[in-house]
Amino acid sequence: MAELVGRSVHAVVMKRWRRRNPAVVARDRVYAEENRDRNKRRAVIYSHTQRDKINAAARAAAAADRVAATRSGTFTPEEDALVLRPDLTARQVAQLLGRTAASVARRRKRLRA
């Protein structure tokens, strides 16, 4: 029978066993009903196309953040004035300038020396 339907012998045995045991079928239906919404969410996440789209969007967002936060080059006099403001933290200045907080802190230290 397994050869005829193109399934494994174990699959055929299990199908026959389930048909002879209606309690198992009922239990499986209740379980499936209880977990239907969760399984739908999983199906969306685990399908290759959706997972690839989610990953691509996350990679693009991360790349944009890295580019925005790693503006390289010399500081302009206007940027130096902003770096030296005592009322702003290095992180706040970095967000305003589109640089990293570490580069702002290094520049601040260099200017004050």
N, CA, C and O atoms as CSV, one atom per row, in Angstrom:
chain,resi,resn,atom,element,x,y,z
A,1,MET,N,N,0.824,-1.189,0.000
A,1,MET,CA,C,0.000,0.000,0.000
A,1,MET,C,C,0.873,1.260,0.000
A,1,MET,O,O,0.551,2.228,-0.688
A,2,ALA,N,N,1.975,1.259,0.765
A,2,ALA,CA,C,2.861,2.413,0.839
A,2,ALA,C,C,3.434,2.737,-0.537
A,2,ALA,O,O,3.490,3.904,-0.925
A,3,GLU,N,N,3.851,1.735,-1.262
A,3,GLU,CA,C,4.382,1.947,-2.616
A,3,GLU,C,C,3.311,2.513,-3.534
A,3,GLU,O,O,3.579,3.394,-4.352
A,4,LEU,N,N,2.120,2.009,-3.393
A,4,LEU,CA,C,1.019,2.412,-4.251
A,4,LEU,C,C,0.681,3.904,-4.082
A,4,LEU,O,O,0.412,4.593,-5.066
A,5,VAL,N,N,0.696,4.395,-2.851
A,5,VAL,CA,C,0.341,5.798,-2.608
A,5,VAL,C,C,1.563,6.718,-2.541
A,5,VAL,O,O,1.416,7.933,-2.417
A,6,GLY,N,N,2.748,6.154,-2.621
A,6,GLY,CA,C,3.962,6.960,-2.629
A,6,GLY,C,C,4.322,7.521,-1.264
A,6,GLY,O,O,4.868,8.620,-1.161
A,7,ARG,N,N,4.014,6.768,-0.219
A,7,ARG,CA,C,4.329,7.186,1.155
A,7,ARG,C,C,5.215,6.139,1.807
A,7,ARG,O,O,5.392,5.036,1.289
A,8,SER,N,N,5.769,6.514,2.964
A,8,SER,CA,C,6.583,5.538,3.690
A,8,SER,C,C,5.665,4.525,4.370
A,8,SER,O,O,4.477,4.779,4.573
A,9,VAL,N,N,6.226,3.398,4.711
A,9,VAL,CA,C,5.456,2.364,5.400
A,9,VAL,C,C,4.970,2.921,6.739
A,9,VAL,O,O,3.827,2.689,7.135
A,10,HIS,N,N,5.824,3.641,7.419
A,10,HIS,CA,C,5.450,4.220,8.709
A,10,HIS,C,C,4.264,5.176,8.563
A,10,HIS,O,O,3.370,5.173,9.409
A,11,ALA,N,N,4.240,5.986,7.517
A,11,ALA,CA,C,3.136,6.918,7.299
A,11,ALA,C,C,1.817,6.171,7.111
A,11,ALA,O,O,0.781,6.591,7.628
A,12,VAL,N,N,1.859,5.076,6.379
A,12,VAL,CA,C,0.641,4.290,6.154
A,12,VAL,C,C,0.186,3.646,7.457
A,12,VAL,O,O,-1.007,3.637,7.759
A,13,VAL,N,N,1.125,3.109,8.229
A,13,VAL,CA,C,0.783,2.482,9.512
A,13,VAL,C,C,0.159,3.507,10.444
A,13,VAL,O,O,-0.849,3.223,11.090
A,14,MET,N,N,0.742,4.688,10.522
A,14,MET,CA,C,0.210,5.720,11.410
A,14,MET,C,C,-1.178,6.186,10.969
A,14,MET,O,O,-2.046,6.425,11.808
A,15,LYS,N,N,-1.387,6.315,9.680
A,15,LYS,CA,C,-2.702,6.734,9.169
A,15,LYS,C,C,-3.760,5.702,9.540
A,15,LYS,O,O,-4.858,6.054,9.972
A,16,ARG,N,N,-3.427,4.440,9.372
A,16,ARG,CA,C,-4.375,3.382,9.725
A,16,ARG,C,C,-4.645,3.378,11.225
A,16,ARG,O,O,-5.785,3.201,11.653
A,17,TRP,N,N,-3.610,3.570,12.014
A,17,TRP,CA,C,-3.763,3.578,13.467
A,17,TRP,C,C,-4.662,4.729,13.904
A,17,TRP,O,O,-5.526,4.554,14.763
A,18,ARG,N,N,-4.459,5.905,13.313
A,18,ARG,CA,C,-5.284,7.058,13.662
A,18,ARG,C,C,-6.753,6.826,13.297
A,18,ARG,O,O,-7.648,7.233,14.037
A,19,ARG,N,N,-6.995,6.189,12.184
A,19,ARG,CA,C,-8.382,5.943,11.772
A,19,ARG,C,C,-9.075,4.955,12.701
A,19,ARG,O,O,-10.294,5.014,12.861
A,20,ARG,N,N,-8.323,4.054,13.313
A,20,ARG,CA,C,-8.916,3.089,14.235
A,20,ARG,C,C,-9.099,3.673,15.635
A,20,ARG,O,O,-9.799,3.083,16.458
A,21,ASN,N,N,-8.472,4.839,15.922
A,21,ASN,CA,C,-8.521,5.441,17.255
A,21,ASN,C,C,-9.118,6.852,17.171
A,21,ASN,O,O,-8.377,7.830,17.076
A,22,PRO,N,N,-10.437,6.960,17.204
A,22,PRO,CA,C,-11.075,8.261,17.058
A,22,PRO,C,C,-10.721,9.237,18.184
A,22,PRO,O,O,-10.788,10.449,17.979
A,23,ALA,N,N,-10.348,8.742,19.359
A,23,ALA,CA,C,-9.979,9.633,20.460
A,23,ALA,C,C,-8.721,10.436,20.101
A,23,ALA,O,O,-8.593,11.605,20.463
A,24,VAL,N,N,-7.812,9.796,19.395
A,24,VAL,CA,C,-6.583,10.474,18.986
A,24,VAL,C,C,-6.913,11.569,17.990
A,24,VAL,O,O,-6.365,12.669,18.063
A,25,VAL,N,N,-7.798,11.274,17.072
A,25,VAL,CA,C,-8.193,12.257,16.066
A,25,VAL,C,C,-8.875,13.448,16.750
A,25,VAL,O,O,-8.602,14.598,16.406
A,26,ALA,N,N,-9.747,13.180,17.703
A,26,ALA,CA,C,-10.440,14.253,18.420
A,26,ALA,C,C,-9.442,15.100,19.201
A,26,ALA,O,O,-9.543,16.327,19.207
A,27,ARG,N,N,-8.486,14.460,19.854
A,27,ARG,CA,C,-7.471,15.193,20.613
A,27,ARG,C,C,-6.652,16.083,19.684
A,27,ARG,O,O,-6.364,17.235,20.010
A,28,ASP,N,N,-6.282,15.547,18.537
A,28,ASP,CA,C,-5.496,16.330,17.573
A,28,ASP,C,C,-6.294,17.527,17.059
A,28,ASP,O,O,-5.729,18.599,16.839
A,29,ARG,N,N,-7.591,17.354,16.869
A,29,ARG,CA,C,-8.418,18.466,16.396
A,29,ARG,C,C,-8.506,19.575,17.445
A,29,ARG,O,O,-8.417,20.758,17.117
A,30,VAL,N,N,-8.679,19.184,18.700
A,30,VAL,CA,C,-8.742,20.176,19.783
A,30,VAL,C,C,-7.420,20.929,19.862
A,30,VAL,O,O,-7.408,22.155,19.966
A,31,TYR,N,N,-6.321,20.210,19.813
A,31,TYR,CA,C,-5.006,20.841,19.865
A,31,TYR,C,C,-4.810,21.798,18.691
A,31,TYR,O,O,-4.314,22.911,18.868
A,32,ALA,N,N,-5.195,21.369,17.510
A,32,ALA,CA,C,-5.050,22.215,16.323
A,32,ALA,C,C,-5.898,23.469,16.449
A,32,ALA,O,O,-5.467,24.554,16.060
A,33,GLU,N,N,-7.109,23.324,16.993
A,33,GLU,CA,C,-7.991,24.479,17.156
A,33,GLU,C,C,-7.413,25.467,18.172
A,33,GLU,O,O,-7.460,26.678,17.957
A,34,GLU,N,N,-6.867,24.947,19.281
A,34,GLU,CA,C,-6.290,25.811,20.317
A,34,GLU,C,C,-5.080,26.575,19.806
A,34,GLU,O,O,-4.841,27.707,20.225
A,35,ASN,N,N,-4.327,25.980,18.921
A,35,ASN,CA,C,-3.071,26.580,18.463
A,35,ASN,C,C,-3.155,27.140,17.050
A,35,ASN,O,O,-2.127,27.420,16.433
A,36,ARG,N,N,-4.358,27.302,16.536
A,36,ARG,CA,C,-4.520,27.745,15.153
A,36,ARG,C,C,-3.865,29.108,14.898
A,36,ARG,O,O,-3.108,29.269,13.941
A,37,ASP,N,N,-4.162,30.089,15.764
A,37,ASP,CA,C,-3.611,31.431,15.550
A,37,ASP,C,C,-2.094,31.428,15.663
A,37,ASP,O,O,-1.404,32.049,14.855
A,38,ARG,N,N,-1.581,30.731,16.660
A,38,ARG,CA,C,-0.130,30.668,16.833
A,38,ARG,C,C,0.528,29.998,15.636
A,38,ARG,O,O,1.582,30.437,15.174
A,39,ASN,N,N,-0.082,28.951,15.143
A,39,ASN,CA,C,0.481,28.254,13.999
A,39,ASN,C,C,0.431,29.107,12.738
A,39,ASN,O,O,1.325,29.021,11.897
A,40,LYS,N,N,-0.602,29.926,12.600
A,40,LYS,CA,C,-0.667,30.820,11.445
A,40,LYS,C,C,0.462,31.828,11.482
A,40,LYS,O,O,1.095,32.107,10.464
A,41,ARG,N,N,0.714,32.377,12.670
A,41,ARG,CA,C,1.820,33.340,12.797
A,41,ARG,C,C,3.145,32.666,12.464
A,41,ARG,O,O,3.988,33.234,11.770
A,42,ARG,N,N,3.316,31.461,12.962
A,42,ARG,CA,C,4.555,30.736,12.681
A,42,ARG,C,C,4.699,30.465,11.193
A,42,ARG,O,O,5.794,30.574,10.641
A,43,ALA,N,N,3.596,30.114,10.545
A,43,ALA,CA,C,3.655,29.812,9.113
A,43,ALA,C,C,4.113,31.032,8.334
A,43,ALA,O,O,4.874,30.912,7.374
A,44,VAL,N,N,3.656,32.194,8.741
A,44,VAL,CA,C,4.061,33.420,8.052
A,44,VAL,C,C,5.542,33.679,8.266
A,44,VAL,O,O,6.262,34.020,7.329
A,45,ILE,N,N,5.993,33.515,9.503
A,45,ILE,CA,C,7.391,33.808,9.799
A,45,ILE,C,C,8.312,32.765,9.194
A,45,ILE,O,O,9.380,33.102,8.683
A,46,TYR,N,N,7.912,31.503,9.245
A,46,TYR,CA,C,8.801,30.449,8.800
A,46,TYR,C,C,8.776,30.196,7.300
A,46,TYR,O,O,9.618,29.458,6.788
A,47,SER,N,N,7.836,30.788,6.595
A,47,SER,CA,C,7.870,30.589,5.155
A,47,SER,C,C,9.078,31.341,4.611
A,47,SER,O,O,9.389,32.438,5.074
A,48,HIS,N,N,9.740,30.768,3.656
A,48,HIS,CA,C,10.993,31.336,3.166
A,48,HIS,C,C,10.822,32.737,2.609
A,48,HIS,O,O,11.649,33.612,2.869
A,49,THR,N,N,9.769,32.961,1.851
A,49,THR,CA,C,9.618,34.271,1.230
A,49,THR,C,C,9.389,35.351,2.275
A,49,THR,O,O,9.975,36.429,2.184
A,50,GLN,N,N,8.551,35.082,3.261
A,50,GLN,CA,C,8.306,36.071,4.304
A,50,GLN,C,C,9.562,36.302,5.137
A,50,GLN,O,O,9.904,37.442,5.452
A,51,ARG,N,N,10.244,35.221,5.490
A,51,ARG,CA,C,11.454,35.355,6.296
A,51,ARG,C,C,12.507,36.143,5.538
A,51,ARG,O,O,13.200,36.973,6.126
A,52,ASP,N,N,12.638,35.898,4.246
A,52,ASP,CA,C,13.607,36.635,3.445
A,52,ASP,C,C,13.245,38.112,3.363
A,52,ASP,O,O,14.127,38.970,3.412
A,53,LYS,N,N,11.953,38.415,3.238
A,53,LYS,CA,C,11.528,39.816,3.195
A,53,LYS,C,C,11.805,40.516,4.520
A,53,LYS,O,O,12.283,41.651,4.540
A,54,ILE,N,N,11.507,39.841,5.617
A,54,ILE,CA,C,11.747,40.418,6.938
A,54,ILE,C,C,13.237,40.659,7.144
A,54,ILE,O,O,13.638,41.721,7.620
A,55,ASN,N,N,14.054,39.676,6.788
A,55,ASN,CA,C,15.501,39.819,6.944
A,55,ASN,C,C,16.047,40.924,6.058
A,55,ASN,O,O,16.919,41.680,6.488
A,56,ALA,N,N,15.559,41.034,4.839
A,56,ALA,CA,C,16.034,42.069,3.924
A,56,ALA,C,C,15.690,43.456,4.466
A,56,ALA,O,O,16.506,44.374,4.394
A,57,ALA,N,N,14.491,43.605,5.002
A,57,ALA,CA,C,14.094,44.902,5.568
A,57,ALA,C,C,14.952,45.245,6.782
A,57,ALA,O,O,15.363,46.392,6.952
A,58,ALA,N,N,15.217,44.255,7.618
A,58,ALA,CA,C,16.048,44.497,8.802
A,58,ALA,C,C,17.477,44.854,8.404
A,58,ALA,O,O,18.088,45.743,8.997
A,59,ARG,N,N,18.007,44.156,7.397
A,59,ARG,CA,C,19.369,44.472,6.935
A,59,ARG,C,C,19.435,45.872,6.352
A,59,ARG,O,O,20.402,46.594,6.593
A,60,ALA,N,N,18.428,46.267,5.591
A,60,ALA,CA,C,18.412,47.604,4.993
A,60,ALA,C,C,18.339,48.685,6.067
A,60,ALA,O,O,19.024,49.704,5.975
A,61,ALA,N,N,17.513,48.464,7.082
A,61,ALA,CA,C,17.400,49.442,8.168
A,61,ALA,C,C,18.703,49.555,8.935
A,61,ALA,O,O,19.136,50.655,9.277
A,62,ALA,N,N,19.328,48.420,9.204
A,62,ALA,CA,C,20.599,48.431,9.931
A,62,ALA,C,C,21.683,49.128,9.114
A,62,ALA,O,O,22.487,49.881,9.663
A,63,ALA,N,N,21.708,48.885,7.825
A,63,ALA,CA,C,22.702,49.526,6.959
A,63,ALA,C,C,22.487,51.032,6.925
A,63,ALA,O,O,23.452,51.795,6.964
A,64,ALA,N,N,21.242,51.466,6.852
A,64,ALA,CA,C,20.955,52.906,6.842
A,64,ALA,C,C,21.379,53.549,8.153
A,64,ALA,O,O,21.913,54.658,8.157
A,65,ASP,N,N,21.145,52.857,9.271
A,65,ASP,CA,C,21.573,53.381,10.568
A,65,ASP,C,C,23.086,53.496,10.643
A,65,ASP,O,O,23.621,54.479,11.156
A,66,ARG,N,N,23.777,52.471,10.123
A,66,ARG,CA,C,25.245,52.509,10.152
A,66,ARG,C,C,25.780,53.654,9.309
A,66,ARG,O,O,26.708,54.349,9.722
A,67,VAL,N,N,25.203,53.853,8.136
A,67,VAL,CA,C,25.665,54.932,7.260
A,67,VAL,C,C,25.415,56.283,7.922
A,67,VAL,O,O,26.268,57.169,7.882
A,68,ALA,N,N,24.244,56.433,8.527
A,68,ALA,CA,C,23.913,57.712,9.163
A,68,ALA,C,C,24.797,57.976,10.377
A,68,ALA,O,O,25.127,59.125,10.672
A,69,ALA,N,N,25.176,56.920,11.076
A,69,ALA,CA,C,25.931,57.095,12.315
A,69,ALA,C,C,27.437,57.106,12.103
A,69,ALA,O,O,28.179,57.328,13.060
A,70,THR,N,N,27.904,56.881,10.913
A,70,THR,CA,C,29.347,56.802,10.695
A,70,THR,C,C,29.797,57.784,9.633
A,70,THR,O,O,30.607,57.453,8.768
A,71,ARG,N,N,29.267,58.993,9.704
A,71,ARG,CA,C,29.691,60.025,8.769
A,71,ARG,C,C,31.155,60.315,9.051
A,71,ARG,O,O,31.518,60.708,10.160
A,72,SER,N,N,31.971,60.124,8.069
A,72,SER,CA,C,33.399,60.320,8.292
A,72,SER,C,C,33.852,61.643,7.701
A,72,SER,O,O,33.082,62.332,7.031
A,73,GLY,N,N,35.062,61.981,7.942
A,73,GLY,CA,C,35.604,63.227,7.432
A,73,GLY,C,C,35.906,64.183,8.559
A,73,GLY,O,O,35.628,63.903,9.725
A,74,THR,N,N,36.474,65.305,8.203
A,74,THR,CA,C,36.852,66.281,9.214
A,74,THR,C,C,35.627,67.029,9.723
A,74,THR,O,O,34.618,67.160,9.031
A,75,PHE,N,N,35.747,67.506,10.936
A,75,PHE,CA,C,34.676,68.295,11.537
A,75,PHE,C,C,34.774,69.720,11.001
A,75,PHE,O,O,35.867,70.270,10.868
A,76,THR,N,N,33.647,70.297,10.701
A,76,THR,CA,C,33.612,71.690,10.261
A,76,THR,C,C,33.630,72.593,11.496
A,76,THR,O,O,33.365,72.112,12.598
A,77,PRO,N,N,33.933,73.878,11.350
A,77,PRO,CA,C,33.901,74.780,12.505
A,77,PRO,C,C,32.523,74.823,13.186
A,77,PRO,O,O,32.439,74.945,14.408
A,78,GLU,N,N,31.456,74.724,12.405
A,78,GLU,CA,C,30.109,74.704,12.996
A,78,GLU,C,C,29.909,73.450,13.850
A,78,GLU,O,O,29.318,73.501,14.929
A,79,GLU,N,N,30.413,72.329,13.342
A,79,GLU,CA,C,30.305,71.079,14.103
A,79,GLU,C,C,31.152,71.141,15.364
A,79,GLU,O,O,30.743,70.640,16.411
A,80,ASP,N,N,32.345,71.759,15.271
A,80,ASP,CA,C,33.195,71.897,16.455
A,80,ASP,C,C,32.498,72.718,17.533
A,80,ASP,O,O,32.599,72.403,18.719
A,81,ALA,N,N,31.795,73.767,17.125
A,81,ALA,CA,C,31.072,74.589,18.094
A,81,ALA,C,C,29.991,73.764,18.786
A,81,ALA,O,O,29.759,73.919,19.985
A,82,LEU,N,N,29.339,72.900,18.039
A,82,LEU,CA,C,28.309,72.038,18.619
A,82,LEU,C,C,28.934,70.995,19.543
A,82,LEU,O,O,28.373,70.669,20.589
A,83,VAL,N,N,30.087,70.478,19.157
A,83,VAL,CA,C,30.780,69.474,19.974
A,83,VAL,C,C,31.181,70.063,21.321
A,83,VAL,O,O,31.131,69.364,22.333
A,84,LEU,N,N,31.572,71.315,21.355
A,84,LEU,CA,C,32.057,71.952,22.588
A,84,LEU,C,C,30.941,72.456,23.499
A,84,LEU,O,O,31.225,72.953,24.589
A,85,ARG,N,N,29.685,72.341,23.085
A,85,ARG,CA,C,28.588,72.805,23.941
A,85,ARG,C,C,28.493,71.919,25.188
A,85,ARG,O,O,28.324,70.705,25.075
A,86,PRO,N,N,28.602,72.521,26.366
A,86,PRO,CA,C,28.585,71.729,27.603
A,86,PRO,C,C,27.198,71.216,27.985
A,86,PRO,O,O,27.087,70.290,28.788
A,87,ASP,N,N,26.156,71.791,27.431
A,87,ASP,CA,C,24.806,71.376,27.805
A,87,ASP,C,C,24.324,70.140,27.052
A,87,ASP,O,O,23.252,69.613,27.348
A,88,LEU,N,N,25.109,69.674,26.082
A,88,LEU,CA,C,24.731,68.480,25.308
A,88,LEU,C,C,25.707,67.345,25.591
A,88,LEU,O,O,26.910,67.566,25.733
A,89,THR,N,N,25.177,66.137,25.669
A,89,THR,CA,C,26.038,64.966,25.832
A,89,THR,C,C,26.621,64.579,24.475
A,89,THR,O,O,26.163,65.044,23.432
A,90,ALA,N,N,27.635,63.726,24.509
A,90,ALA,CA,C,28.245,63.266,23.261
A,90,ALA,C,C,27.227,62.520,22.396
A,90,ALA,O,O,27.248,62.630,21.171
A,91,ARG,N,N,26.346,61.768,23.035
A,91,ARG,CA,C,25.328,61.025,22.281
A,91,ARG,C,C,24.347,61.971,21.593
A,91,ARG,O,O,23.960,61.743,20.448
A,92,GLN,N,N,23.949,63.026,22.288
A,92,GLN,CA,C,23.020,63.990,21.686
A,92,GLN,C,C,23.662,64.704,20.501
A,92,GLN,O,O,23.025,64.901,19.466
A,93,VAL,N,N,24.931,65.090,20.659
A,93,VAL,CA,C,25.644,65.749,19.563
A,93,VAL,C,C,25.796,64.784,18.391
A,93,VAL,O,O,25.643,65.174,17.233
A,94,ALA,N,N,26.095,63.532,18.696
A,94,ALA,CA,C,26.255,62.535,17.636
A,94,ALA,C,C,24.976,62.383,16.833
A,94,ALA,O,O,25.027,62.277,15.608
A,95,GLN,N,N,23.840,62.369,17.495
A,95,GLN,CA,C,22.569,62.252,16.787
A,95,GLN,C,C,22.311,63.479,15.914
A,95,GLN,O,O,21.799,63.359,14.801
A,96,LEU,N,N,22.667,64.651,16.419
A,96,LEU,CA,C,22.461,65.872,15.640
A,96,LEU,C,C,23.362,65.922,14.408
A,96,LEU,O,O,22.956,66.399,13.348
A,97,LEU,N,N,24.583,65.425,14.561
A,97,LEU,CA,C,25.554,65.505,13.473
A,97,LEU,C,C,25.562,64.274,12.563
A,97,LEU,O,O,26.140,64.309,11.476
A,98,GLY,N,N,24.937,63.210,12.995
A,98,GLY,CA,C,24.968,61.979,12.200
A,98,GLY,C,C,26.309,61.279,12.291
A,98,GLY,O,O,26.762,60.657,11.331
A,99,ARG,N,N,26.936,61.382,13.441
A,99,ARG,CA,C,28.219,60.727,13.693
A,99,ARG,C,C,28.056,59.785,14.873
A,99,ARG,O,O,27.001,59.742,15.506
A,100,THR,N,N,29.097,59.038,15.160
A,100,THR,CA,C,29.040,58.152,16.318
A,100,THR,C,C,29.386,58.932,17.573
A,100,THR,O,O,30.092,59.939,17.520
A,101,ALA,N,N,28.875,58.450,18.713
A,101,ALA,CA,C,29.162,59.110,19.985
A,101,ALA,C,C,30.651,59.029,20.295
A,101,ALA,O,O,31.212,59.952,20.885
A,102,ALA,N,N,31.292,57.941,19.906
A,102,ALA,CA,C,32.736,57.791,20.154
A,102,ALA,C,C,33.533,58.838,19.378
A,102,ALA,O,O,34.490,59.399,19.914
A,103,SER,N,N,33.161,59.109,18.139
A,103,SER,CA,C,33.902,60.107,17.364
A,103,SER,C,C,33.701,61.504,17.936
A,103,SER,O,O,34.622,62.320,17.929
A,104,VAL,N,N,32.493,61.779,18.434
A,104,VAL,CA,C,32.233,63.076,19.057
A,104,VAL,C,C,33.045,63.208,20.349
A,104,VAL,O,O,33.621,64.263,20.615
A,105,ALA,N,N,33.091,62.150,21.141
A,105,ALA,CA,C,33.856,62.182,22.389
A,105,ALA,C,C,35.345,62.384,22.103
A,105,ALA,O,O,36.012,63.149,22.801
A,106,ARG,N,N,35.869,61.702,21.080
A,106,ARG,CA,C,37.286,61.886,20.713
A,106,ARG,C,C,37.547,63.317,20.275
A,106,ARG,O,O,38.544,63.923,20.669
A,107,ARG,N,N,36.643,63.859,19.453
A,107,ARG,CA,C,36.823,65.232,18.971
A,107,ARG,C,C,36.751,66.225,20.129
A,107,ARG,O,O,37.529,67.177,20.183
A,108,ARG,N,N,35.820,66.005,21.050
A,108,ARG,CA,C,35.657,66.866,22.219
A,108,ARG,C,C,36.941,66.860,23.055
A,108,ARG,O,O,37.409,67.907,23.503
A,109,LYS,N,N,37.493,65.682,23.252
A,109,LYS,CA,C,38.727,65.548,24.046
A,109,LYS,C,C,39.891,66.255,23.346
A,109,LYS,O,O,40.698,66.922,23.994
A,110,ARG,N,N,39.970,66.107,22.038
A,110,ARG,CA,C,41.044,66.709,21.265
A,110,ARG,C,C,40.938,68.249,21.279
A,110,ARG,O,O,41.953,68.939,21.376
A,111,LEU,N,N,39.730,68.772,21.184
A,111,LEU,CA,C,39.537,70.216,21.185
A,111,LEU,C,C,39.803,70.844,22.549
A,111,LEU,O,O,40.280,71.976,22.627
A,112,ARG,N,N,39.503,70.129,23.608
A,112,ARG,CA,C,39.709,70.663,24.954
A,112,ARG,C,C,41.160,70.561,25.412
A,112,ARG,O,O,41.555,71.234,26.363
A,113,ALA,N,N,41.937,69.749,24.764
A,113,ALA,CA,C,43.341,69.563,25.175
A,113,ALA,C,C,44.228,70.712,24.765
A,113,ALA,O,O,45.428,70.695,25.040
